[in-house]
């Protein structure tokens, strides 16, 4: 009997050691910090069936903004802004037929990027309408290919990285950690839904877990007939139109989460005021314990950041009840060991 007992203890100890080892390896790219401690304590609590704060797996919903939350946005600006500038001003297959409104938006981006000229007020909407026009007529496959082709270009302002590789590596560990603990996470971005899908495809994030700006789609054979009066055929394909449906920012994010997910998140991650509504929706969840996290771009050595502005935002986010993630202090690396910040080139 003694031998049997001793043999039974060994695998238990081994499993315990393996379990502890796995937990230690969940966050190789993070420094010890309050934000990570808060996240791990929260997840440990709500996944413990004995805890009063236990959340069933089906309700463990986490939402993530994209640009500036797990994808770099300061090279020199949002990916979708860079893409529109290229489409309208540099793409030889399109630039000669671009409309005046598209050119105005693209030139505003170029002036902002190259000369530091402030973008016009409400530029998010100016861009959205221009982008709807710039890609109208493309099939979804054509647009996906177009985005992915541009994403293969070297990221301006960095060496060793393309636009499509510009993920914050520590945040990808958060995805893995949450998934391992029974959470379902969604990307909820102000950027075009199909741009987001193209960018996160390499991460294995399913298209139905991506929410973003939307334009109306229609069949290539539909003409001016309303969709309710047109029957899609086996030889039809969907194309983009120039009709903007929604710019997915602020309260629009909340509306889209409610409509597409159908549940109130319990975790929310973002980096800007455009994410505050989404965070507040999460924190107002009366059924479960919740947390919200804001990244601040305060690392001027490894990224193109404005530290003073970021630190002021950090104070603002803490006052709002959000946990603050410092990219400088909390991340061991941002984009990976072989990626380096450089000057911009034009």
C-alpha positions in Angstrom: 0.0 0.0 0.0 2.8 2.4 0.8 4.3 1.9 -2.6 1.0 2.6 -4.2 0.5 5.8 -2.2 4.0 7.1 -3.1 3.5 6.3 -6.8 0.2 8.2 -6.8 1.7 11.3 -5.2 4.4 11.7 -7.9 2.0 12.4 -10.8 0.0 14.7 -8.6 3.1 16.7 -7.8 4.2 16.7 -11.4 0.8 18.0 -12.5 1.0 20.7 -9.8 4.5 21.8 -11.0 3.4 21.8 -14.6 0.3 23.8 -13.8 2.4 26.4 -11.8 5.0 26.5 -14.7 2.2 27.1 -17.2 0.9 30.0 -15.1 4.3 31.5 -14.9 4.7 31.3 -18.6 1.4 33.0 -19.5 3.1 36.4 -19.6 6.7 36.1 -20.7 6.6 39.6 -22.3 5.3 41.5 -19.3 7.1 43.1 -16.3 5.7 42.7 -12.9 3.1 45.5 -12.7 -0.2 46.5 -11.1 -2.2 46.2 -14.3 -1.2 42.6 -14.9 -1.7 41.7 -11.3 -5.2 43.1 -11.4 -6.0 41.1 -14.6 -4.7 37.8 -13.2 -6.5 38.4 -9.8 -9.7 39.2 -11.7 -9.5 36.1 -13.9 -8.6 33.8 -11.0 -11.6 35.1 -9.1 -14.3 34.9 -11.7 -13.2 31.5 -13.0 -13.3 30.0 -9.5 -16.5 28.1 -9.0 -16.3 28.6 -5.3 -16.1 32.4 -5.6 -19.2 34.6 -5.2 -17.9 36.4 -8.3 -17.9 33.2 -10.5 -18.9 33.8 -14.1 -20.1 30.9 -16.3 -18.0 30.4 -19.5 -20.8 31.5 -21.8 -20.8 35.0 -20.1 -17.1 35.5 -20.0 -17.1 38.2 -22.8 -14.1 40.5 -23.4 -14.0 43.3 -25.9 -10.8 44.8 -27.4 -10.4 48.0 -29.4 -7.8 47.4 -32.1 -5.7 50.5 -33.1 -3.5 51.5 -30.2 -4.8 48.6 -28.0 -3.1 45.7 -29.7 -2.1 47.1 -33.1 0.4 50.0 -33.4 -1.2 53.2 -34.5 1.6 55.8 -34.6 3.5 54.9 -37.7 2.7 57.6 -38.6 -1.1 57.2 -38.0 -3.9 54.7 -38.1 -3.5 51.8 -40.6 -6.7 52.7 -42.4 -5.7 56.4 -42.7 -2.3 55.3 -44.2 -4.2 52.9 -46.6 -6.6 55.7 -47.8 -3.7 58.1 -48.4 -2.0 55.4 -50.5 -5.2 54.5 -52.4 -6.1 58.1 -53.3 -2.7 59.7 -53.8 -0.3 56.9 -54.9 -2.2 53.9 -56.3 -1.8 54.3 -60.1 -4.9 52.2 -60.7 -7.1 54.6 -58.8 -5.7 58.0 -58.1 -6.8 59.5 -61.4 -10.4 58.7 -60.8 -10.6 59.6 -57.1 -13.2 62.2 -56.2 -12.4 65.7 -54.8 -13.7 64.7 -51.3 -11.5 61.7 -51.3 -8.5 63.8 -52.3 -9.2 66.3 -49.6 -9.3 63.6 -47.0 -6.1 61.9 -48.2 -4.3 65.2 -48.5 -5.3 66.1 -44.9 -3.8 62.8 -43.8 -0.6 63.5 -45.8 -0.3 67.0 -44.3 -0.8 65.6 -40.8 1.7 62.9 -41.3 4.5 64.8 -43.1 4.1 68.3 -41.8 2.2 68.0 -38.5 -0.8 69.9 -39.7 -3.7 69.3 -37.4 -6.5 67.2 -38.9 -9.8 69.0 -39.5 -12.5 68.7 -36.8 -14.6 65.5 -36.9 -12.0 64.0 -39.3 -13.1 60.5 -38.2 -16.3 61.0 -40.2 -14.6 62.8 -43.1 -12.3 59.9 -43.4 -15.2 57.4 -43.1 -17.2 58.9 -46.0 -14.1 59.2 -48.2 -13.0 55.6 -47.5 -16.5 54.4 -48.3 -16.1 55.9 -51.8 -12.5 54.9 -52.3 -13.2 51.2 -52.1 -16.7 51.1 -53.6 -17.1 48.4 -56.2 -14.5 46.1 -54.8 -15.6 42.5 -54.0 -14.9 41.4 -50.4 -12.1 39.1 -51.7 -10.6 42.0 -53.7 -10.7 44.3 -50.7 -9.2 41.7 -48.4 -6.4 41.1 -50.9 -5.8 44.8 -51.2 -5.5 45.3 -47.5 -3.2 42.4 -47.0 -1.0 43.5 -49.9 -0.5 46.9 -48.3 0.0 45.3 -44.9 3.1 43.6 -46.3 4.9 46.9 -46.8 7.5 47.9 -44.2 6.0 49.9 -41.3 7.1 53.5 -41.7 9.2 54.6 -38.7 10.4 51.1 -37.8 13.0 48.5 -39.0 12.3 44.8 -39.0 8.5 45.0 -39.1 5.7 45.3 -41.7 2.4 46.9 -41.1 0.7 43.5 -40.9 3.2 42.5 -38.2 2.7 45.5 -36.0 1.0 43.8 -33.1 1.8 44.6 -29.4 3.2 41.2 -28.5 2.3 41.4 -24.8 -1.3 42.0 -25.7 -1.4 38.9 -27.8 -0.5 37.0 -24.6 -3.6 38.5 -23.0 -5.7 37.0 -25.9 -4.1 33.6 -25.2 -4.5 33.9 -21.4 -8.2 34.8 -21.7 -9.0 32.0 -24.2 -7.2 29.5 -21.9 -9.5 30.6 -19.1 -12.7 30.2 -21.0 -13.2 33.8 -22.2 -14.5 34.7 -25.7 -12.9 38.0 -26.9 -14.1 40.3 -29.7 -12.4 43.0 -31.6 -14.5 46.2 -31.5 -12.8 48.9 -33.6 -13.5 52.2 -35.1 -11.7 51.0 -38.2 -13.4 49.4 -41.2 -14.7 45.9 -40.2 -13.1 44.3 -43.3 -9.7 46.0 -42.7 -9.8 44.6 -39.2 -10.6 41.2 -40.4 -7.7 41.2 -42.8 -5.3 42.4 -40.2 -6.2 39.9 -37.5 -6.6 37.0 -39.8 -2.9 36.0 -39.1 -3.8 35.8 -35.4 -6.5 33.2 -36.0 -9.3 35.5 -34.8 -12.5 34.4 -36.5 -14.3 37.0 -38.7 -17.5 36.7 -36.7 -15.6 38.1 -33.7 -14.7 41.4 -35.4 -16.9 44.5 -35.2 -16.0 47.7 -36.9 -17.1 50.5 -39.2 -19.5 49.3 -41.9 -20.5 50.2 -45.4 -23.5 48.8 -47.2 -22.9 45.7 -49.3 -24.9 44.6 -52.3 -24.8 42.0 -55.1 -22.7 42.9 -58.1 -25.8 42.2 -60.3 -28.3 44.0 -58.1 -28.1 47.5 -59.7 -30.4 50.0 -58.0 -32.9 47.4 -56.8 -33.3 47.3 -53.1 -32.0 44.2 -51.4 -35.5 43.3 -50.0 -36.6 43.1 -53.6 -33.6 41.3 -55.1 -32.8 37.6 -54.8 -29.1 36.8 -54.6 -28.1 34.2 -57.3 -25.5 31.5 -57.3 -23.4 33.5 -59.7 -23.6 36.7 -57.7 -20.9 38.1 -55.4 -21.0 40.8 -52.8 -19.4 44.2 -53.4 -18.8 47.2 -51.3 -20.8 50.4 -51.9 -20.1 54.0 -51.0 -23.0 54.1 -48.5 -21.6 54.4 -45.0 -23.7 52.6 -42.4 -21.9 53.3 -39.1 -18.7 54.7 -37.8 -18.0 52.4 -34.8 -16.9 54.9 -32.2 -18.0 55.8 -28.7 -21.7 54.9 -28.1 -21.9 53.3 -31.5 -19.5 50.7 -30.1 -22.0 50.0 -27.3 -24.9 49.7 -29.8 -22.9 47.3 -32.0 -21.9 45.1 -29.1 -25.5 44.9 -28.0 -26.7 44.0 -31.5 -23.9 41.6 -32.5 -22.8 39.9 -29.3 -26.1 40.2 -27.4 -24.3 40.2 -24.0 -22.7 42.8 -21.9 -18.9 42.3 -21.6 -17.2 41.7 -18.3 -13.8 42.8 -19.5 -12.9 45.7 -21.8 -9.6 46.9 -23.3 -9.0 50.2 -25.1 -6.6 53.1 -25.4 -8.6 56.3 -26.1 -11.7 58.3 -25.4 -13.4 56.5 -28.3 -13.3 53.4 -26.0 -14.7 55.0 -22.9 -18.4 54.3 -23.8 -17.5 50.6 -24.3 -15.7 50.5 -21.0 -18.6 52.2 -19.2 -21.0 49.7 -20.7 -18.9 46.9 -19.3 -18.5 48.5 -15.9 -22.2 49.0 -15.7 -22.8 45.3 -16.0 -24.9 44.6 -12.8 -24.8 40.9 -13.1 -21.1 40.2 -12.8 -17.8 41.6 -11.5 -16.1 43.6 -14.3 -12.8 45.4 -15.1 -11.7 47.8 -17.8 -8.1 48.5 -19.0 -6.6 51.4 -20.9 -3.2 51.4 -22.6 -1.2 54.5 -22.6 1.5 55.1 -25.3 4.1 56.4 -23.0 7.2 54.7 -24.5 9.2 57.2 -26.5 12.2 55.0 -26.9 10.5 52.0 -28.5 7.5 53.6 -30.2 6.4 56.9 -31.7 4.8 58.3 -28.5 4.0 61.5 -26.7 4.8 60.6 -23.1 3.5 63.8 -21.6 0.2 63.4 -23.2 0.0 59.7 -22.4 0.7 60.3 -18.7 -2.0 63.0 -18.5 -4.4 60.5 -20.1 -3.3 57.9 -17.6 -4.5 60.2 -14.8 -7.8 60.7 -16.6 -8.3 57.0 -17.1 -7.6 56.2 -13.5 -10.0 58.8 -12.3 -12.6 57.2 -14.6 -12.2 53.9 -12.8 -10.1 52.1 -15.5 -6.9 50.2 -14.9 -3.9 51.7 -16.8 -1.4 49.7 -18.8 1.9 51.5 -19.3 3.6 50.4 -22.5 6.9 51.7 -21.2 6.8 50.2 -17.7 4.6 47.1 -18.1 5.9 45.7 -21.5 9.3 44.0 -21.8 8.9 44.4 -25.5 6.3 46.1 -27.7 6.8 44.7 -31.2 9.5 42.1 -30.6 13.2 42.0 -30.0 14.3 42.6 -33.6 12.0 45.6 -34.2 13.5 49.1 -33.8 12.1 52.6 -33.9 13.6 54.7 -36.7 12.9 58.1 -38.3 9.9 58.4 -40.7 10.7 58.4 -44.4 8.6 60.0 -47.2 
